[in-house]
Amino acid sequence: MKGSWILGICLTVLLLSLTAHGATAGRNADGALIMHTNDAYTYSSATRCTTPLARPATCEEAITRSDKAVRPVVWALMAFDSLASPAVTVVYFGLEMDEVCIDPAEISWSWCSPTGVVPSQVVSAEWPGDGESATVGWRVAVTQNLFPFLYMRIDEELCGEPGAYISTSINHVGGYAAFIDDSNPPVEDRIAQFGTVRWYEQGSNDCPVAQAEACCFEDASCMSLLAIDCETQGGTPYGAGSTCDPNPCMLPCCLPGGICELLDEISCAAHGGIADTTTIACDPNPCSQPSRGACCFGAFDCEILSEWDCAMLGGTWHGADSPCLPNPCLQEPRGACCSPTGNCYLTTRWTCLQLGFSWRGAHSSCVPNSCPTNWEKQPAPSARAPLTWGHLKAIFR
């Protein structure tokens, strides 16, 4: 069972490494793996994961300098900003260290778990040495900020010169570090912030800071705010890394033909629309309606339509505000219309295409007959009702 759990961790990390790019940020976004030590701590196997000395009050208060040469202890901690609500089931990361002063073979180490259940692990052959990598997973998600998930005790005396260090880093096998959460499917959040403990000089931690994100209000306006401030002001936060440019809020989008749909700014532009920032709803329709005019289908059928609708139905539009009385369709130019058998008829373009024949152009003549034979019949331009017998008699008389 334990082996299958470890295999599951490896497969999860592999699959996420192939699909994580462009994914939505999860609960563990913008987290860090920092380092902490405390020379006041005396090692005890019973307290190595639970001693209060292992957990600073804030990331900024983590201790990154040790002057202890004999059996010093350092911890690696999961760190998130003060507004985060983490849920970590897997950490994928690596270590770097000065192996001149620190012999990895003389490091005692272990994983820590908030439930007391030993987590599963996959580590590289020389772990925990310089450039080594690890994957560690918990069956129950770790939800504590500044949780010390790894402790290391150096069992040999360090050299007395400044420069010795231990740092968290990327997983050197995969080339990145990440937290994986408890979602289904799980969400991977990359780690780009790490920490270093040094001996006899100050180390450093790259601490997470709460970032402003896009906040959408009922009027579709967007402001860049901290998530807590967004919710306090009645808005909806869009998540870590989101911005107000382009506006992610749902706006009335005026599409061709005067159609209104609620879309974000990018989707609106992609559909050829224009976002309407003067209102928040599509009912009533805020979009300007296109001009309407006479639309001819053949030599008889006239309907008042917009230019867009006329074109979509395969008709011929006669301009804005043009009437159907008198019927402009009767004035449409005729031309040679060739049947597949080579016969030639004088018809309008629409009528010719409705029959599936080939139109030779306005005012083209059937004398002499220039229609080719044995060409493939063309499909009708629209699914409108078939021509009546009266239409057909008018065409061929």
C-alpha positions as CSV (number, residue, x, y, z in Angstrom):
1,M,0.0,0.0,0.0
2,K,2.8,2.4,0.9
3,G,4.5,1.7,-2.4
4,S,1.4,2.4,-4.4
5,W,1.0,5.8,-2.5
6,I,4.5,6.7,-3.4
7,L,3.9,5.7,-7.0
8,G,0.8,7.8,-7.0
9,I,2.8,10.9,-5.9
10,C,5.3,10.3,-8.7
11,L,2.6,10.0,-11.4
12,T,0.7,13.0,-10.1
13,V,3.9,15.2,-10.3
14,L,4.6,13.8,-13.8
15,L,1.1,14.5,-15.1
16,L,1.0,18.0,-13.6
17,S,4.4,18.8,-15.1
18,L,2.9,18.2,-18.5
19,T,-0.3,20.2,-18.0
20,A,0.5,22.9,-15.4
21,H,1.4,25.7,-17.8
22,G,-1.4,28.2,-18.2
23,A,-3.4,26.5,-15.4
24,T,-5.5,28.5,-13.0
25,A,-3.7,29.4,-9.7
26,G,-4.6,27.2,-6.8
27,R,-4.8,27.6,-3.0
28,N,-1.0,27.3,-2.7
29,A,-0.2,30.0,-5.3
30,D,2.8,32.3,-4.6
31,G,4.0,30.1,-1.7
32,A,7.6,29.7,-0.6
33,L,10.0,27.2,0.9
34,I,11.9,29.1,3.5
35,M,14.7,28.0,5.9
36,H,14.8,28.6,9.7
37,T,17.2,27.7,12.5
38,N,17.4,28.4,16.2
39,D,20.6,28.1,18.2
40,A,18.5,28.0,21.4
41,Y,17.1,24.6,20.5
42,T,18.6,21.5,21.9
43,Y,17.9,18.5,19.8
44,S,15.3,16.0,21.0
45,S,13.7,13.3,18.8
46,A,10.4,13.9,20.6
47,T,10.3,17.6,19.8
48,R,12.1,18.0,16.6
49,C,8.9,18.6,14.6
50,T,6.8,20.1,17.3
51,T,9.0,22.5,19.3
52,P,7.8,26.1,19.1
53,L,11.4,27.1,18.3
54,A,10.9,25.5,14.9
55,R,8.1,28.0,13.9
56,P,8.7,31.7,13.7
57,A,5.7,34.0,14.2
58,T,6.1,35.3,10.6
59,C,8.3,34.5,7.6
60,E,10.2,37.8,8.2
61,E,11.0,36.6,11.7
62,A,12.6,33.3,10.6
63,I,16.2,33.0,11.8
64,T,18.7,32.5,8.9
65,R,22.0,32.7,10.8
66,S,23.5,30.1,13.0
67,D,26.7,30.4,15.1
68,K,26.3,26.8,16.4
69,A,29.0,24.5,15.1
70,V,28.0,21.4,17.0
71,R,24.8,19.6,16.0
72,P,22.8,22.6,14.8
73,V,19.3,22.0,13.6
74,V,17.6,23.7,10.6
75,W,14.0,23.4,9.3
76,A,12.5,23.9,5.9
77,L,9.0,25.5,6.2
78,M,6.0,26.0,3.8
79,A,5.4,29.7,3.9
80,F,2.4,31.6,2.5
81,D,1.1,35.2,2.7
82,S,-1.0,36.2,5.6
83,L,-4.3,36.0,3.6
84,A,-3.6,32.6,2.1
85,S,-5.5,29.4,3.0
86,P,-3.1,26.7,1.9
87,A,-3.8,23.0,1.4
88,V,-0.7,21.0,0.5
89,T,-0.7,17.3,-0.2
90,V,2.7,17.1,-2.1
91,V,5.9,19.2,-2.1
92,Y,8.3,18.8,-5.0
93,F,11.6,20.5,-4.4
94,G,15.4,20.2,-3.9
95,L,18.3,21.3,-1.8
96,E,21.6,23.1,-2.3
97,M,24.4,23.2,0.3
98,D,28.1,23.9,0.8
99,E,29.6,20.4,0.9
100,V,33.1,21.8,1.8
101,C,31.9,22.5,5.4
102,I,28.9,20.2,5.5
103,D,29.1,16.4,4.8
104,P,25.6,15.2,3.6
105,A,26.4,11.8,5.0
106,E,26.6,13.3,8.5
107,I,23.1,14.9,8.3
108,S,20.2,13.3,10.3
109,W,16.9,14.3,8.8
110,S,13.2,13.4,8.8
111,W,9.8,14.7,7.5
112,C,7.3,16.2,9.8
113,S,3.5,15.8,9.7
114,P,0.8,17.7,11.5
115,T,-1.2,14.5,11.9
116,G,1.7,12.5,13.3
117,V,1.4,10.0,10.3
118,V,4.7,9.7,8.5
119,P,4.4,11.1,5.0
120,S,5.4,9.2,1.9
121,Q,8.6,10.2,0.0
122,V,10.6,9.7,-3.1
123,V,14.2,11.1,-2.8
124,S,17.2,11.0,-5.1
125,A,20.1,8.7,-4.4
126,E,22.4,11.1,-2.4
127,W,19.7,13.0,-0.6
128,P,20.0,15.3,1.3
129,G,23.2,16.5,-0.5
130,D,23.8,19.4,-2.8
131,G,21.7,19.3,-6.0
132,E,19.5,16.5,-4.6
133,S,15.7,16.3,-5.1
134,A,12.7,15.0,-3.2
135,T,8.9,14.5,-3.4
136,V,7.0,14.2,-0.2
137,G,3.3,13.7,0.2
138,W,0.7,13.7,3.0
139,R,-2.6,11.8,2.9
140,V,-4.3,14.7,4.8
141,A,-3.5,18.1,3.4
142,V,-1.2,20.4,5.4
143,T,-3.2,23.6,6.0
144,Q,-0.9,25.4,8.4
145,N,1.1,28.4,7.4
146,L,4.8,28.3,8.3
147,F,4.7,24.5,8.9
148,P,8.2,23.0,9.4
149,F,7.9,19.9,7.1
150,L,11.6,18.9,7.1
151,Y,14.2,19.0,9.8
152,M,17.9,18.4,9.4
153,R,20.6,18.0,12.1
154,I,24.2,18.3,11.2
155,D,26.0,15.6,13.3
156,E,29.6,16.6,12.7
157,E,31.3,19.9,13.7
158,L,31.2,22.5,11.0
159,C,34.3,24.2,9.8
160,G,34.7,27.6,11.5
161,E,34.9,29.8,8.4
162,P,31.8,31.8,7.2
163,G,30.2,30.5,4.0
164,A,28.5,27.2,5.0
165,Y,24.9,27.2,3.9
166,I,21.8,25.0,3.2
167,S,19.1,26.3,0.8
168,T,15.8,25.1,-0.5
169,S,15.6,25.1,-4.3
170,I,14.0,23.6,-7.4
171,N,13.7,19.9,-7.8
172,H,16.9,19.3,-9.9
173,V,15.4,16.3,-11.6
174,G,12.2,18.1,-12.8
175,G,13.7,21.5,-13.1
176,Y,11.1,23.3,-10.9
177,A,9.5,23.2,-7.5
178,A,5.8,23.0,-6.7
179,F,3.0,22.6,-4.2
180,I,0.1,20.3,-5.1
181,D,-3.2,20.7,-3.4
182,D,-6.1,18.5,-2.4
183,S,-8.4,19.4,-5.3
184,N,-9.8,16.8,-7.7
185,P,-8.1,16.9,-10.1
186,P,-5.2,18.3,-8.1
187,V,-3.8,21.8,-8.9
188,E,-0.1,22.4,-9.1
189,D,1.3,25.8,-8.0
190,R,4.9,26.4,-8.9
191,I,7.3,27.7,-6.2
192,A,9.7,30.5,-7.1
193,Q,10.7,31.7,-3.6
194,F,13.2,29.9,-1.5
195,G,15.4,30.4,1.6
196,T,19.0,29.9,2.9
197,V,20.5,29.4,6.4
198,R,24.1,30.3,6.7
199,W,26.7,29.8,9.4
200,Y,28.5,32.8,11.0
201,E,26.7,35.2,8.6
202,Q,23.2,36.2,7.8
203,G,21.2,34.1,5.4
204,S,17.9,35.1,3.7
205,N,14.4,34.1,2.9
206,D,12.2,35.3,0.0
207,C,8.9,35.8,1.9
208,P,5.5,35.7,0.2
209,V,3.5,39.0,0.3
210,A,-0.2,39.2,-0.3
211,Q,-0.7,40.5,-3.9
212,A,-3.5,42.6,-5.2
213,E,-5.8,40.9,-7.8
214,A,-8.7,41.8,-10.0
215,C,-11.9,42.5,-8.1
216,C,-15.2,42.7,-10.0
217,F,-18.2,44.6,-8.8
218,E,-21.9,44.4,-9.8
219,D,-21.5,47.3,-12.2
220,A,-18.8,45.2,-14.0
221,S,-16.1,47.7,-12.9
222,C,-12.8,46.2,-12.0
223,M,-10.3,47.4,-9.3
224,S,-7.0,45.9,-8.2
225,L,-7.4,45.0,-4.5
226,L,-6.3,42.4,-1.9
227,A,-8.8,39.6,-1.8
228,I,-10.0,40.5,1.7
229,D,-10.5,44.1,0.7
230,C,-12.4,43.1,-2.4
231,E,-14.8,41.0,-0.4
232,T,-15.2,43.6,2.2
233,Q,-16.3,46.1,-0.5
234,G,-18.8,43.7,-2.0
235,G,-16.7,42.6,-4.9
236,T,-15.6,39.2,-6.3
237,P,-11.9,38.5,-6.4
238,Y,-10.6,36.7,-9.5
239,G,-7.7,35.0,-8.0
240,A,-3.9,35.3,-7.6
241,G,-2.2,36.8,-10.7
242,S,-5.4,38.3,-12.2
243,T,-5.3,41.9,-13.4
244,C,-7.9,44.5,-14.6
245,D,-6.2,45.0,-17.9
246,P,-8.0,43.5,-19.9
247,N,-11.1,43.7,-17.8
248,P,-12.0,40.1,-16.7
249,C,-15.5,41.2,-15.4
250,M,-18.6,40.2,-17.4
251,L,-19.7,43.1,-19.5
252,P,-22.5,43.5,-22.0
253,C,-20.9,42.8,-25.4
254,C,-22.5,44.2,-28.5
255,L,-22.0,41.7,-31.3
256,P,-22.6,42.1,-35.0
257,G,-26.3,42.4,-35.8
258,G,-27.0,44.3,-32.5
259,I,-26.9,41.1,-30.4
260,C,-26.0,41.5,-26.8
261,E,-24.2,38.8,-24.7
262,L,-22.4,39.0,-21.3
263,L,-18.7,38.4,-22.0
264,D,-15.4,39.4,-20.6
265,E,-13.4,42.0,-22.6
266,I,-11.1,39.4,-24.3
267,S,-13.9,37.1,-25.4
268,C,-16.0,40.1,-26.6
269,A,-13.2,41.3,-28.9
270,A,-12.5,37.7,-30.1
271,H,-16.1,37.5,-31.3
272,G,-15.9,40.8,-33.1
273,G,-17.9,42.7,-30.5
274,I,-17.6,45.9,-28.6
275,A,-17.8,46.0,-24.8
276,D,-20.5,48.3,-23.5
277,T,-19.3,49.9,-20.2
278,T,-22.4,52.1,-19.8
279,T,-24.6,49.4,-18.4
280,I,-24.4,46.0,-16.6
281,A,-27.1,43.9,-18.4
282,C,-28.3,42.8,-21.8
283,D,-32.0,43.3,-20.9
284,P,-33.0,45.8,-22.1
285,N,-30.6,45.4,-25.0
286,P,-28.1,48.3,-24.9
287,C,-26.6,47.6,-28.3
288,S,-27.5,49.9,-31.2
289,Q,-29.6,48.1,-33.7
290,P,-28.5,48.0,-37.3
291,S,-30.3,49.9,-40.0
292,R,-33.0,47.9,-41.8
293,G,-33.9,47.9,-45.4
294,A,-35.2,46.0,-48.4
295,C,-33.6,42.5,-48.8
296,C,-34.3,40.7,-52.1
297,F,-34.5,37.0,-52.5
298,G,-34.9,36.4,-56.2
299,A,-37.1,38.5,-58.5
300,F,-40.2,38.6,-56.2
301,D,-39.5,38.0,-52.5
302,C,-38.7,41.2,-50.5
303,E,-38.3,41.5,-46.7
304,I,-37.2,44.3,-44.5
305,L,-34.0,43.1,-42.8
306,S,-30.7,44.4,-41.5
307,E,-27.7,44.2,-43.8
308,W,-26.3,41.5,-41.5
309,D,-29.4,39.3,-41.5
310,C,-29.9,39.8,-45.2
311,A,-26.3,38.6,-45.9
312,M,-26.6,35.7,-43.5
313,L,-29.8,34.5,-45.4
314,G,-28.1,34.9,-48.8
315,G,-30.2,37.9,-50.0
316,T,-29.3,41.2,-51.7
317,W,-29.6,44.2,-49.5
318,H,-30.8,47.5,-51.0
319,G,-29.6,49.9,-48.4
320,A,-30.8,51.5,-45.1
321,D,-34.5,52.5,-44.9
322,S,-35.1,51.2,-48.4
323,P,-38.8,50.0,-48.8
324,C,-40.3,46.8,-50.2
325,L,-43.0,48.9,-51.8
326,P,-42.5,49.4,-54.7
327,N,-40.8,46.0,-54.8
328,P,-37.1,46.7,-55.6
329,C,-36.5,43.0,-56.3
330,L,-38.3,43.3,-59.6
331,Q,-35.6,45.7,-60.7
332,E,-32.7,43.3,-60.0
333,P,-30.5,42.8,-63.0
334,R,-30.8,39.6,-64.8
335,G,-28.0,37.6,-66.5
336,A,-27.2,34.3,-68.1
337,C,-27.9,31.4,-65.8
338,C,-26.4,28.1,-66.9
339,S,-27.9,24.7,-66.1
340,P,-25.7,21.6,-65.8
341,T,-26.8,20.4,-69.2
342,G,-25.7,23.6,-70.9
343,N,-29.1,25.3,-71.2
344,C,-29.1,29.1,-70.7
345,Y,-31.8,31.1,-68.9
346,L,-32.0,34.9,-68.1
347,T,-32.6,35.1,-64.3
348,T,-31.5,37.1,-61.3
349,R,-28.4,36.0,-59.4
350,W,-30.4,34.8,-56.4
351,T,-32.9,32.8,-58.5
352,C,-30.0,31.1,-60.5
353,L,-28.2,30.1,-57.3
354,Q,-31.4,28.9,-55.7
355,L,-31.8,26.5,-58.5
356,G,-28.2,25.4,-58.0
357,F,-27.2,26.7,-61.5
358,S,-24.3,28.9,-62.4
359,W,-24.9,32.6,-62.9
360,R,-22.7,34.4,-65.5
361,G,-23.1,37.9,-64.1
362,A,-25.5,40.9,-64.4
363,H,-26.6,41.7,-68.0
364,S,-24.7,38.7,-69.4
365,S,-26.5,37.3,-72.4
366,C,-27.7,33.8,-73.6
367,V,-27.0,34.8,-77.2
368,P,-24.8,33.3,-78.1
369,N,-25.1,30.5,-75.5
370,S,-21.7,30.2,-73.7
371,C,-22.8,27.8,-71.0
372,P,-20.5,24.8,-70.5
373,T,-21.9,21.2,-70.1
374,N,-21.3,18.5,-67.5
375,W,-20.4,20.8,-64.6
376,E,-21.3,20.0,-61.0
377,K,-24.6,21.5,-59.8
378,Q,-24.1,24.1,-57.1
379,P,-25.9,23.8,-53.7
380,A,-28.6,26.4,-52.9
381,P,-27.4,29.4,-50.9
382,S,-29.9,29.0,-48.1
383,A,-32.6,26.8,-46.7
384,R,-35.5,29.1,-47.7
385,A,-38.7,27.7,-49.0
386,P,-38.6,26.2,-52.6
387,L,-39.7,28.3,-55.5
388,T,-43.4,28.2,-56.4
389,W,-44.7,27.2,-59.8
390,G,-45.5,30.9,-60.4
391,H,-41.8,31.7,-59.7
392,L,-40.6,29.1,-62.1
393,K,-42.9,30.2,-64.9
394,A,-41.7,33.8,-64.5
395,I,-38.1,32.6,-64.6
396,F,-38.3,30.7,-67.9
397,R,-41.0,32.6,-69.8
